[in-house]
Amino acid sequence: MKIDTSLTMPQLPEAMSQAGLQFTVATEEDFDEIMAMSQDIYGGLDYLPTRYTSWLQETNRTVILARKQGKVIALESVCVIDDGETMLVEGLRVAPQERGKGVAGVLLRFCSEMVKSKYPEVKVSRLTRDDQLGPKDFQKYRIITKQGILLVRFRAEDLNFRLTELGLVGNTSSSDCPPVLLDHTTIHRLYLTTDLMQGVLPNATIIQDWQPFKLLPSNMVILLKKDIDWMVDDVSNPTVASLCTFPFRVPIGDDWYYLNIDMFGKDLDLVRQQFLCHLQSHTTPLKGHVMCQMFLDPLLWKPMAEFCHNTLGVELVKEYTEQCVVESDVI
Ligand SMILES: CC(C)(COP(=O)(O)OP(=O)(O)OC[C@H]1O[C@@H](n2cnc3c(N)ncnc32)[C@H](O)[C@@H]1OP(=O)(O)O)[C@@H](O)C(=O)NCCC(=O)NCCS
């Protein structure tokens, strides 16, 4: 049976109908067309090829396509989180030949209208950007929090050799108190039943692989379904916490993996320890190239970049950039 996935909005703002765009809910069959217009985005680190199928199955998510004369020219995903109060915008992309014409703006407004009619309790829209925000963006958005982005690349085999040389393999930490990998019960207790994480997380927000979550049980249900290693330095009094998303393949080339580490807290030694633990446990089984992106307190970017380059001998891919979680009211 063919499912009708076309979307009609009774009261589309004028600009949308003028743009001559049609909007549909994405299906498995659209995958190739979407990938064709997604070449080279996010510097080859596009997560969509890996996430697409599971995105389509998530009950709180809708993936919307904009089409022009039937052809897919843009995509955006909206996911309702934070007990239904937040719509999270992700995956936004416009086909290269259609950029600069206002398509993203029209699609964003369409998705906002759709979410408002489907989830009337949604109050804010959140998204995470890594580009330079301009004055117009500051009029539109409130900044929730910022993290520095440290992007390094290496061959997994070379890094494993280097970690062994440094005596770091099998010896996760030279300190007496190695970081603790958390089980689900401890994560739940630490993040939801105590206020211990409030001082560690930026603006009390868990940012996992670009997604900002408030500290709420409903969000924890979403997070605990994912393959993530959760770590803290000390379960009774955490200073640094981290979430390492299991590595996945990215389109930059064959045998290229993306490793995402979200790091919270300001203590350089503890950050270094947790970073090394995640690298050790996730790069040892890999063969091939790794793009490792760590999001961390902006003040720790420089010393961690120096550590990566000077001690680990890995290549810094780009200079300092920021991951910015922004929010606007849904009106
Ligand atoms: C970023 C991109 C989607 C912009 O598309 P576009 O159609 O050229 O953008 P527009 O002409 O509609 O103009 C910009 C509008 O999109 C919004 N926009 C631009 N970049 C954005 C971003 N990264 N995230 C969310 N909104 C963005 C602007 O705020 C503006 O909205 P407004 O009309 O309400 O003012 C497009 O260049 C693209 O696909 N780039 C590659 C993928 C990418 O970097 N995506 C961003 C993910 S964070």
The ligand as an ORCA input file, in Angstrom:
! r2SCAN-3c Opt
* xyz 0 1
  C      22.747     26.433      5.698
  C      21.787     26.209      4.536
  C      20.753     25.170      4.943
  C      21.101     27.536      4.218
  O      20.167     27.320      3.172
  P      19.637     28.525      2.242
  O      18.414     28.083      1.561
  O      20.758     28.989      1.391
  O      19.304     29.644      3.323
  P      18.293     30.863      3.100
  O      18.538     31.450      1.744
  O      16.909     30.427      3.426
  O      18.741     31.951      4.107
  C      19.062     31.763      5.395
  C      17.884     31.360      6.263
  O      18.187     30.057      6.800
  C      18.580     30.226      8.138
  N      19.839     29.492      8.337
  C      21.006     29.668      7.724
  N      21.903     28.804      8.198
  C      21.270     28.077      9.111
  C      21.653     27.031      9.964
  N      22.887     26.548      9.954
  N      20.744     26.525     10.807
  C      19.486     27.013     10.823
  N      19.067     28.018     10.055
  C      19.954     28.531      9.201
  C      18.799     31.675      8.354
  O      18.596     32.036      9.703
  C      17.765     32.278      7.428
  O      16.472     32.191      8.020
  P      15.422     33.420      7.856
  O      14.923     33.312      6.479
  O      14.376     33.127      8.903
  O      16.215     34.641      8.127
  C      22.522     25.727      3.237
  O      23.549     26.631      2.941
  C      23.089     24.330      3.338
  O      22.418     23.335      3.014
  N      24.367     24.213      3.762
  C      25.000     22.927      3.937
  C      24.451     22.192      5.132
  C      24.554     22.978      6.421
  O      25.586     23.558      6.721
  N      23.466     22.958      7.202
  C      23.423     23.660      8.491
  C      23.204     22.709      9.580
  S      23.479     23.458     11.174
*
